[in-house]
Structure formats: structure tokens, C-alpha cells
Amino acid sequence: MDIIEESLFSKAEARLNQLKKLPALKKDRSITKALKEHGISRRDFMKWAGAMTAMLSLPASFAPLTARAAEVADRLPVIWLHMAECTGCSESLLRSDGPGIDSLIFDYISLEYHETLMAASGYQAEQNLEDAIEKYKGRYVLMVEGGVPTALEGQYLTIGAHGMTGLESARKASENAAAIFAIGTCSSFGGIQAANPNPTASKPLSAVTNKPVINVPGCPPSEKNIVGNVLHFILFGTLPSVDAFNRPKWAYGLRIHDLCERRGHFDAGEFVQTFGDEGAKNGYCLYKVGCKGPYTFNNCSKLRFNSHTSWPIQAGHGCIGCSEPNFWDTMGPFEEPMANRLFNTPMFGGADKTADNIGIALLGAAAIGMAAHAVLSNIKKDKEQ
Amino acid sequence: MTKRIIVDPITRIEGHLRIEVIVDENNIIQEAYSSSTLWRGLEVIVKNRDPRDVGFMVQRICGVCTYSHYKAGITAVEDALGIEVPFNAQMVRALMNVSLVLHDHLVHFYHLHGLDWCDITSALKADPKKASELAFKYSKNPIATGADELKAVQERVKKFASGKQGLGPFANAYWGHGTYKFTPEQNLIVLSHYLKALEIQRVAAQLMAIFGAKQPHPQSLSVGGVTCVMDILDPSRLGDWLTKYKEVADFVNRAYYADVVMAAEMYKNEPSVLKGCGVKNFISYEEIPVNKSEFLYSTGIVRNGDISKLLPLEEDLITEEATHSWYKEDKPLHPYDGETEPNYTGFVDADTIGPDGKPIHTKALQLDGKYSWIKSPRYNGEPMEVGPLAAIVVGLAAKNPRITKIATQFLEDTGLPVEALFTTLGRTAARVLECKLSADYGIEAFNSLVENLKTGDQATCAPYKIDNNKEYKGRYIGNVPRGMLSHWIRIKNGVVQNYQCVVPSTWNAGPKDSKEQMGPYEASLVGTKIQDLTQPLEIIRTIHSFDPCIACSVHVMDTKGHELGEYKIDPIAIGCNI
């Protein structure tokens, strides 16, 4: 181990030891026991921990710590709030895959409030939220799905008999959270309701609270990205390192394009010209029918969706850039390449910069020019031209 | 002396919903008000955009019925442009639709609605052995109900419930309520299926992802067809679809259907679930092609619950109005001409019944004014119920052979008369029948696809051109898991000129109209007796039987180019939110 790695390791270890001393929220429910009950062997569990470690871009030597992190995960109460949204992020979480291990993790994070899943309604539901905020002050993880409407003083969304606005509710829950995750593009960047002309003045969670917010964008994000972040928090006791848009680097550090299964065709200049043509049948690159993979930072090309079943590019449709800020306004039309209009269109994200180098300040001609150059030079090679 | 109760939030639904009711001295509901408390604005957001992008944007109306709006948005554009979609693409779309129905109804029954019927705390008292034997009464070949398995489920939940943390997401519900009718053994069976269904729904989601890329929010439909040509031509993918389809269909037949038959037996004397539908008009539309000429669902209208007569559906008679909705325009308008500007009047201060049964000061709906973000769709001026119950009722009236067979079998298995369909129980039952329809006959679409591929036809996407000098209008009408859905589009100068969605939950959850006619939610509640005003399980159960999808039903507007400035409260936020 090098020095940085060593210091990370000891930091994580210290954090875990500290967590271990905390009283369990659920006395009789350790992960070890739970695994046994579900017929999952220690060996399978360690294999999973190894995979999760790799996913978090940590060295393999961290795997035992990942396993230990999962074992203490039941000490984290979670509050999940719904703002202006479509519930797709909650649904994505329900699809947690594999031998059910991440759904177990989810289970063993004590879910205190989640409107789609909780049994209580009305006053009883509100009571659950208030109790959790009070009881686990400073210790709960807050996950927020959806954009926050701010026009009309937030009244485009109210919840409960007292007509509390979503804005008030999100702020209140943020006050005493140990960590805050904006789940999905709506909560991270405003999402679809914030697309032009944004009639409800919907904002990302980070714009309505002064607490630090980790963005986990995607429409929806994969459940692995959500679980991975929680583990990071447990491991290090800090929020994961993030890029210019507050996205964890471990998940959003690479472009879709970097690990794309059709990348070879891009490099060879083999493109689908129209959906359903010979190139489409042969799995050629989708850039010319609008793929935004070169401008989009996410791990879809590595992890795919629904237990690795597929992902948009495998299903023959280009990436629409759903984990990028304002993608509804900047990435469309979704079935046309960016290069055609790159020089006169403001664009977030650049094709040849790493995620952490991209900032609002860098959205000028340089990054765009480089992206355009890369793209155009490849198109010139296009065999069909 | 009347009392007023508020239930907000209604949980285990999609979106944000508030119900208010007024009960008399016998706790019988006299008046009911359904209100959505969130407004997002998608219809206005898609304006002036490339018509090819619309499907992707309107899909984000809902992440639960995730495929419904996607297909509707794409199909509306295809209708406007006069595109004929290749047969392969039609069948793949049908397979994705089948996957959605299976997924959506399973999740609804077990994870969203199930806890209204099943008291999990009672399951802890069950005898697993007896429960295991009992399961054979409802299914010849029950699933996840072996005595050992049930015992393990019971112990798992017992540990969970007795831990320091308590019931977690199951906390503080109406457990022990007098209208729960299952025996402890029956509760244990449903609880075991609840857990098993968590696994099965993952498989159902993968089923859609095989051709759809992902679920929620699949991404393989494009105007003109589908893009997943490699998956279609890959026999291993086809085999994967078939295997997963069989696994999910198996669960529908051996668990879901059996559990609803069991519920029908145990709840058939519970007045709160047998009170008739308040609105007895039903409207449904053909959907899910299984070959070149047949669909699983039929088109038409049934009025006043009279299934001996099928009335034709005339699209021109569909209107929406906003008398009691937070919009300015009050006159009923056809969706092609819909116009609306927000006019939020908010809540009023009122004394209502609090969580302890005593009066409490709250915010409440302005009953004689505007009180919801949902509009009121009407057909020929009348409210209509849409959804699985409508699909079954219209299918019976249309003498649809597949629907008739499944519905007749259900009535035989439960001994219920056909009138029992027109209730909360019937609405829940209709959902399993619709799901069974996909489980039993969805395979026909798969076979049609394979047969067509054998002929050498590999077309998946039709070419088309959008002429910027031409004006187009088109619509999608169909039947999605929550009922009849329609999207209406006008295209001008190559961009979207206006867009309107008339969605299932709008039909069902809308407020009163100008003639003070109630919509299905409200009408279904009136007359229900509430046992305990602090635990209004009867309201929750009836509302859940509609499977509310509230983000879907909320409108946004301005289809006639009105200034949007009025509700651009915070101009800094517009366009850039970082």
C-alpha cells in the first residue's frame, strides 16, 4: 500500500471501529445473522464485498473493510423524501439486483420514512417522519427524490394536513441529517420540471439548503450508485470525493463513451445512419443518431441496469445524457449528434475533459472546441461518407 | 353534527394525494374531496421542442407506469405524421406492454395495496403448518407456502418486529383494525407472497429491460419503430424473455390470483369494500395487439353498469374542465383545444379531526372553490371510471373471448355475482384479471413476433420526414395499467405547438365539475362508514383500489400560447439551476 492508500485504510478502519461501538438500532439484526437466515454464505458475501470495493474504485485490500461496513450498516436510519418527481428513482431502488444482497442492505438500513413503501398514511405517516428526525438527530441519512418547486413560496407542492410545502419539508429534514444525498437528476439538478420554461421554478436540493449535498443523478440512477454512496459514508465517515457537479467520482468519473461496448465501431468510423439500418443490425456506433455518451459521465456502460440485463446503447438507442445538469435543454434533439450544432449552443460537460475538471467556468470555447474536434475528426473517418 | 377528516399524505401510491371527507354522526361519509397537491408542468415544457424528443420527456410523467407515457408520446407523433410502424416493432412494443402490466399489477397488489387487506402483525400468530395446508384451498399448486418457508417468514418478521427499531416502514399503520378480515394463517400466506413478489417484480422489470434497455424509463422506442434490432434478432434474448415471462406468469397464477380469490371469500361480507361504485360509467380502449388483427383489450363504453350494451367511443366527446381545479379556464374543452392557466387559491383554515380524534386546527380544502391540481375529464359531459375494472367490464360487454373466459372463471371460483365487480373488491379483482390476461395470452404476441421473423422480415423502424412547412395533429389512445390514456399533439414549423395528456388517474381522481358531478374517487367514498375516525383504513383501501398515479394526472398547460410569465415567479431559476 502506498502512503495515501494506507492513510485512507486506517481512516476507514478507525471509522468502522467507532461505528461498531455505537449501539445497534436493531438489536437482534446483524447482517451476519441475516445472511445466514437467507442462505447466503460468508464466502458469497465476501465475493460481493470484493465486487462492491472494485465498484467504489478502492483497492482490493479494502474488501474486508467493505464487508465490515455492510455489517454495521444497520446502524443507519434513512429518511427518503418525495418532492416534484415521478417515483422512478424509488422504483429503480426496488430493482436492486443480484442474490438480493443490496436489497438486504437497503432493508438493514432502517427505513424510517418512504411514501411509496411505508404502511402508514396521513397523520401517522407524518408522525413517523417527525419521530425519526427527533430520535436520530444528526445520525440519519437523508435521501431526497425530485426537484423542489420554489415558485409561489413552494406551494406547488404541499404535504400533510397542515399544508407544509415540499420546500419547508426538505429544509427541515436537511437540518439535522448526517449526510444528504440528492437521488436522481431532479433532486440533483432540477430535472424535467426544471426544464425550460420551468413553470414552477423547481430547483435542485442543493439550491434550497446550505448543507452539503451529494448528487446521485441519472433518470433514474442505478441502485448500485445509491448503495455505493451509503457504503462510502459508512466506511470513511465522510462524503465521497466529488466532481464539479458534486457527483461521486467513483460512479461518475468516466464518460459513457470510455467503456462503451460500441466504442470500437466509433474508432473504426462505423456508424448507424438511421435506426433499423444494416449498421444497427451490426451494432455500429450510435453517435450519428444522437448518442450523448461522449458528453455524459456515468457508469452505465460498466454496470448496466436491471441486474446487468441491458442499457440504452445495447438496446440500440443512443445515450440521452440523463446524468448531466440541464440535459433536457442542452442535449436535445436526442436523436441528432451534438456536433451539428456544437459551435453555437451552450453545452454542459465536455468530451475530452475528466469529470472533476469540468466546471461552469470551463464551459467556454475550449472544452467545446476540443469535443467538437474529437467528434468531427471521427466522423470524417466514417466509412459511409 | 358533521365532522371533517383529512388524509394527507396518502402513501403507497405514486405522487402526492390528499383526501378530505365529511362524515355524519354515524361516521358515514357524506361528502368526499380528492385533491392532488403537486403541480409540475410537463405539457408546457415539451412545447417548442423537436417532436422526436417528446416521448422521452413525457415518459418522465411517471416512473411507475414508466412505459405507458413513453409509448403514448411516440405513438401520438407517429399518428400525426401518418407513419406505419413495422410489424416487428408493434410486437416488441406489445411485449414491453405485457411486461409492464405484469410488473405494475404485481407491485400494486402486494406492495402498495396488499397491506390494506393483510394485517402483518396478525400473521405472527399463525400456525405455519395450518397455513401451508390452507394454501391448497386457493391454488392447486401454491407457491412460497411450504410450512418451513412460512415458518421462516414468520420468524424473520417476528425478529424484525420485536427489535429495538420496531416495524420500520411498517410502523404506525392501522394494524388490528376491525375491517381486516383474513385469519392469521391467511395473513401469513399473503405476507410470504409479499416477500416473494419483491423478487418476482425484479424479474418482471428485467423482462421489460430485455427489449427496453432498462426499467424504469426504458429507452428503445423511437418515432417509427424500435431500436433494439440486435436483441430481436438474437435467439438467446428471445429465450431469455420467454423464460422470465413464464416465471412471472407462474407467480400470477399460483399466488396473485389465488390470493385475490381468498380475499374475495373473506371480504365478501365487509360493507366498506362492497359498497358499489359511485360512478357506474366505464370507458376503455383496445390495447396490446397479439397478432395482426386482435387485441387483448376492447374499445367502448358501458353506461350505468349495463354490460348488455356496448356503446361506441367517439373521441370528439372527450373534454376536460377546471371548475374546481387550480386553473383559470372553467369551460369544458377537447384536448386538442385545451387551454389552462394556473390559478392557485390554496387552502383555507379549518377545524378538522386530529390524530387523537379531537378537533385540531389545520389547513383544509376550499370545498366550494378550487381544490386540486387535477382537472375533470368528462365523456359527453359525464364522469367515467377507467382502469382494469373498466377494461374487464367493457371487455364483457364487447364479448371479448379472452376477457369473458377469465372473468367468468373468476366469478365461478369465488361464487360472486357479476354485480360484485362494481365495488372496491371488484376493482382489485379486475386488476388480477387484467394481469392474468397478460400472463395467459401475452405469449401470443411473442409467437407472432417469432413467426414474422421466420419469414425473413427484419424491419424494425419506418423512415419518415417532418415537413417544417406542414401542420400536423395526432393522438394516441390506448389502455395502460391504470386505464384509458390519451396524448394529443399538434406540430407546427417542425416543433410541438401544443400537447395534452388525458390520463387514467385524471379521469378517476378529478374533482367535481361545473354540474357538481363527482369523479370516481369521490363518488366511491360517499356512503362508506368509517369505524374509527383516527384510523380511516376504509378510505385508504378504496382509494388504493384505483392504484392512484397522481404525478400522471396533474396537468400543466397553456396550449394556446398564453404568457407564462405569470407563474415565472423566480426568473433566475429558469433555464439554469446549478
Chai-1 contact restraints between the chains, C-beta under 6 A:
chainA,res_idxA,chainB,res_idxB,connection_type,confidence,min_distance_angstrom,max_distance_angstrom,comment,restraint_id
A,L25,B,Q165,contact,1.0,0.0,6.0,A-B,restraint_1
A,K26,B,G163,contact,1.0,0.0,6.0,A-B,restraint_2
A,K26,B,K164,contact,1.0,0.0,6.0,A-B,restraint_3
A,K26,B,Q165,contact,1.0,0.0,6.0,A-B,restraint_4
A,K27,B,G163,contact,1.0,0.0,6.0,A-B,restraint_5
A,K27,B,K164,contact,1.0,0.0,6.0,A-B,restraint_6
A,D28,B,K159,contact,1.0,0.0,6.0,A-B,restraint_7
A,D28,B,G163,contact,1.0,0.0,6.0,A-B,restraint_8
A,R29,B,G163,contact,1.0,0.0,6.0,A-B,restraint_9
A,A84,B,L38,contact,1.0,0.0,6.0,A-B,restraint_10
A,A84,B,R40,contact,1.0,0.0,6.0,A-B,restraint_11
A,C86,B,R60,contact,1.0,0.0,6.0,A-B,restraint_12
A,C86,B,C62,contact,1.0,0.0,6.0,A-B,restraint_13
A,C86,B,G63,contact,1.0,0.0,6.0,A-B,restraint_14
A,C86,B,A551,contact,1.0,0.0,6.0,A-B,restraint_15
A,T87,B,E14,contact,1.0,0.0,6.0,A-B,restraint_16
A,T87,B,G63,contact,1.0,0.0,6.0,A-B,restraint_17
A,T87,B,V64,contact,1.0,0.0,6.0,A-B,restraint_18
A,G88,B,G63,contact,1.0,0.0,6.0,A-B,restraint_19
A,G88,B,P216,contact,1.0,0.0,6.0,A-B,restraint_20
A,G88,B,H217,contact,1.0,0.0,6.0,A-B,restraint_21
A,E91,B,G63,contact,1.0,0.0,6.0,A-B,restraint_22
A,E91,B,P216,contact,1.0,0.0,6.0,A-B,restraint_23
A,S92,B,P216,contact,1.0,0.0,6.0,A-B,restraint_24
A,R95,B,R202,contact,1.0,0.0,6.0,A-B,restraint_25
A,R95,B,A205,contact,1.0,0.0,6.0,A-B,restraint_26
A,S110,B,Q165,contact,1.0,0.0,6.0,A-B,restraint_27
A,S110,B,G168,contact,1.0,0.0,6.0,A-B,restraint_28
A,L111,B,G168,contact,1.0,0.0,6.0,A-B,restraint_29
A,L111,B,P169,contact,1.0,0.0,6.0,A-B,restraint_30
A,H114,B,P169,contact,1.0,0.0,6.0,A-B,restraint_31
A,E115,B,P9,contact,1.0,0.0,6.0,A-B,restraint_32
A,E115,B,T11,contact,1.0,0.0,6.0,A-B,restraint_33
A,L117,B,P169,contact,1.0,0.0,6.0,A-B,restraint_34
A,M118,B,T11,contact,1.0,0.0,6.0,A-B,restraint_35
A,M118,B,P169,contact,1.0,0.0,6.0,A-B,restraint_36
A,A119,B,L115,contact,1.0,0.0,6.0,A-B,restraint_37
A,A119,B,F170,contact,1.0,0.0,6.0,A-B,restraint_38
A,A119,B,A173,contact,1.0,0.0,6.0,A-B,restraint_39
A,A120,B,N172,contact,1.0,0.0,6.0,A-B,restraint_40
A,A120,B,A173,contact,1.0,0.0,6.0,A-B,restraint_41
A,S121,B,V7,contact,1.0,0.0,6.0,A-B,restraint_42
A,S121,B,I10,contact,1.0,0.0,6.0,A-B,restraint_43
A,S121,B,T11,contact,1.0,0.0,6.0,A-B,restraint_44
A,S121,B,I540,contact,1.0,0.0,6.0,A-B,restraint_45
A,G122,B,V7,contact,1.0,0.0,6.0,A-B,restraint_46
A,Y123,B,P355,contact,1.0,0.0,6.0,A-B,restraint_47
A,Q124,B,N172,contact,1.0,0.0,6.0,A-B,restraint_48
A,A125,B,P9,contact,1.0,0.0,6.0,A-B,restraint_49
A,A125,B,T11,contact,1.0,0.0,6.0,A-B,restraint_50
A,N128,B,A171,contact,1.0,0.0,6.0,A-B,restraint_51
A,N128,B,N172,contact,1.0,0.0,6.0,A-B,restraint_52
A,T150,B,D570,contact,1.0,0.0,6.0,A-B,restraint_53
A,A151,B,Y567,contact,1.0,0.0,6.0,A-B,restraint_54
A,A151,B,I569,contact,1.0,0.0,6.0,A-B,restraint_55
A,A151,B,D570,contact,1.0,0.0,6.0,A-B,restraint_56
A,L152,B,Y344,contact,1.0,0.0,6.0,A-B,restraint_57
A,Y156,B,W39,contact,1.0,0.0,6.0,A-B,restraint_58
A,L157,B,L38,contact,1.0,0.0,6.0,A-B,restraint_59
A,T158,B,T37,contact,1.0,0.0,6.0,A-B,restraint_60
A,I159,B,P9,contact,1.0,0.0,6.0,A-B,restraint_61
A,G160,B,D8,contact,1.0,0.0,6.0,A-B,restraint_62
A,A161,B,I6,contact,1.0,0.0,6.0,A-B,restraint_63
A,A161,B,D8,contact,1.0,0.0,6.0,A-B,restraint_64
A,A161,B,T362,contact,1.0,0.0,6.0,A-B,restraint_65
A,H162,B,T362,contact,1.0,0.0,6.0,A-B,restraint_66
A,H162,B,K363,contact,1.0,0.0,6.0,A-B,restraint_67
A,G163,B,F347,contact,1.0,0.0,6.0,A-B,restraint_68
A,G163,B,K363,contact,1.0,0.0,6.0,A-B,restraint_69
A,F189,B,N577,contact,1.0,0.0,6.0,A-B,restraint_70
A,G190,B,N577,contact,1.0,0.0,6.0,A-B,restraint_71
A,I192,B,R60,contact,1.0,0.0,6.0,A-B,restraint_72
A,Q193,B,R40,contact,1.0,0.0,6.0,A-B,restraint_73
A,Q193,B,G41,contact,1.0,0.0,6.0,A-B,restraint_74
A,A194,B,N577,contact,1.0,0.0,6.0,A-B,restraint_75
A,A195,B,I45,contact,1.0,0.0,6.0,A-B,restraint_76
A,N196,B,G575,contact,1.0,0.0,6.0,A-B,restraint_77
A,P197,B,L564,contact,1.0,0.0,6.0,A-B,restraint_78
A,P197,B,I574,contact,1.0,0.0,6.0,A-B,restraint_79
A,N198,B,I574,contact,1.0,0.0,6.0,A-B,restraint_80
A,P199,B,G41,contact,1.0,0.0,6.0,A-B,restraint_81
A,P199,B,V44,contact,1.0,0.0,6.0,A-B,restraint_82
A,P199,B,Y567,contact,1.0,0.0,6.0,A-B,restraint_83
A,T200,B,G41,contact,1.0,0.0,6.0,A-B,restraint_84
A,A201,B,I569,contact,1.0,0.0,6.0,A-B,restraint_85
A,A201,B,D570,contact,1.0,0.0,6.0,A-B,restraint_86
A,A201,B,A573,contact,1.0,0.0,6.0,A-B,restraint_87
A,K203,B,A573,contact,1.0,0.0,6.0,A-B,restraint_88
A,K203,B,N577,contact,1.0,0.0,6.0,A-B,restraint_89
A,P204,B,N577,contact,1.0,0.0,6.0,A-B,restraint_90
A,P220,B,P216,contact,1.0,0.0,6.0,A-B,restraint_91
A,F275,B,S222,contact,1.0,0.0,6.0,A-B,restraint_92
A,F275,B,T227,contact,1.0,0.0,6.0,A-B,restraint_93
A,F275,B,C461,contact,1.0,0.0,6.0,A-B,restraint_94
A,G276,B,T460,contact,1.0,0.0,6.0,A-B,restraint_95
A,G276,B,C461,contact,1.0,0.0,6.0,A-B,restraint_96
A,A280,B,V229,contact,1.0,0.0,6.0,A-B,restraint_97
A,K281,B,V229,contact,1.0,0.0,6.0,A-B,restraint_98
A,G283,B,M230,contact,1.0,0.0,6.0,A-B,restraint_99
A,F305,B,K214,contact,1.0,0.0,6.0,A-B,restraint_100
A,N306,B,A205,contact,1.0,0.0,6.0,A-B,restraint_101
A,N306,B,Q206,contact,1.0,0.0,6.0,A-B,restraint_102
A,N306,B,A209,contact,1.0,0.0,6.0,A-B,restraint_103
A,N306,B,Q215,contact,1.0,0.0,6.0,A-B,restraint_104
A,S307,B,Q206,contact,1.0,0.0,6.0,A-B,restraint_105
A,T309,B,Q206,contact,1.0,0.0,6.0,A-B,restraint_106
A,T309,B,A209,contact,1.0,0.0,6.0,A-B,restraint_107
A,S310,B,A209,contact,1.0,0.0,6.0,A-B,restraint_108
A,S310,B,A213,contact,1.0,0.0,6.0,A-B,restraint_109
A,W311,B,A213,contact,1.0,0.0,6.0,A-B,restraint_110
A,P312,B,A213,contact,1.0,0.0,6.0,A-B,restraint_111
A,P312,B,Q219,contact,1.0,0.0,6.0,A-B,restraint_112
A,A315,B,A213,contact,1.0,0.0,6.0,A-B,restraint_113
A,A315,B,S220,contact,1.0,0.0,6.0,A-B,restraint_114
A,A315,B,C228,contact,1.0,0.0,6.0,A-B,restraint_115
A,G316,B,T227,contact,1.0,0.0,6.0,A-B,restraint_116
A,G316,B,C228,contact,1.0,0.0,6.0,A-B,restraint_117
A,G316,B,V229,contact,1.0,0.0,6.0,A-B,restraint_118
A,H317,B,Q219,contact,1.0,0.0,6.0,A-B,restraint_119
A,H317,B,S220,contact,1.0,0.0,6.0,A-B,restraint_120
A,H317,B,T227,contact,1.0,0.0,6.0,A-B,restraint_121
A,P325,B,I578,contact,1.0,0.0,6.0,A-B,restraint_122
A,G332,B,D53,contact,1.0,0.0,6.0,A-B,restraint_123
A,P333,B,D50,contact,1.0,0.0,6.0,A-B,restraint_124
A,P333,B,R52,contact,1.0,0.0,6.0,A-B,restraint_125
A,P333,B,D53,contact,1.0,0.0,6.0,A-B,restraint_126
A,F334,B,D53,contact,1.0,0.0,6.0,A-B,restraint_127
A,F334,B,F56,contact,1.0,0.0,6.0,A-B,restraint_128
A,E335,B,R52,contact,1.0,0.0,6.0,A-B,restraint_129
